[in-house]
């Protein structure tokens, strides 16, 4: 026996490592399959990553107005200043038609609020992949969560800006005429679906072609003019109403004004055209996004 072991206590036998039972029934199982012929949204996978969606939304909300002097007040000032310019230029000077809504400021502000939501959603979702490059290239998660986050965050700005509209409505006495106010969220949902479809399409294109950040602001400058933000859509010639009906935001603004202001009831045939275009845009956006998704990390 070696000298170093003299008088040493006997070593305890090492405990055998037994497998620890744990419940794996709640853990997701990933099965690698060939890409489907018709790309679609995997709702089950999105549900499994719902906590990540919550964290992404909260992250964007936390940094949205960080290090700004006025903070969340910008959600009130932006639509208010925009509506003021429209009222002066298009109401006082150009004399745009206002329809049955007696107060032109109410008409304009009711169009500015959903348009501001759509503009913010489209701007954020179209660049959501490029602006989150470390996540896209290093971590696996459903990439559709990024554009989805960008269309959910501006809802907070819309809710913050609603009191401005309520104050203007109370001042001019422009209130909804009946129960149609309950349909107001449906028209915001239509704007969300439209923004998400366009955001999926443009974000996938932006990964390869970086022209999108230059193209979107130009498009958003023209969009209020062809969506009826500054005028009552029912007051323009019928042939132009049919042309504008192919723009889903025309249906959003006409329906929103009808719901919250008691404006003219929207032409439901035109509204159906707008809803159809929104659905088509969403389907095309999903297909292009899902087909391009496997190459995002390599191309970006």
PEHUZI-V818386 format. One line per field, one symbol per residue. psi: psi as a letter, one per 20 degrees, with the letter a starting at -180 (. if undefined). Layout:
BEGIN
psi = ???
END
This chain:
BEGIN
psi = pqhiipjpqqpqppppoqpppqojhipqppporqpqhoqrpnhghhhhkhhggghgghghhhjgkqkqgicihhhghghggghgggggghgggilqqibiohohhggghhhhghhhggghgggghhjhghilghghihqprohihghhghihgihghghhihhgghggghgiknqqibiihiighhhhhghggghgghhgghhghhhgokighhgghgghhhghhjikhirphiirqhhhhhgihiohhghggghghhgiikaqpqohghghgggghggghgggggggghhigijghhh.
END
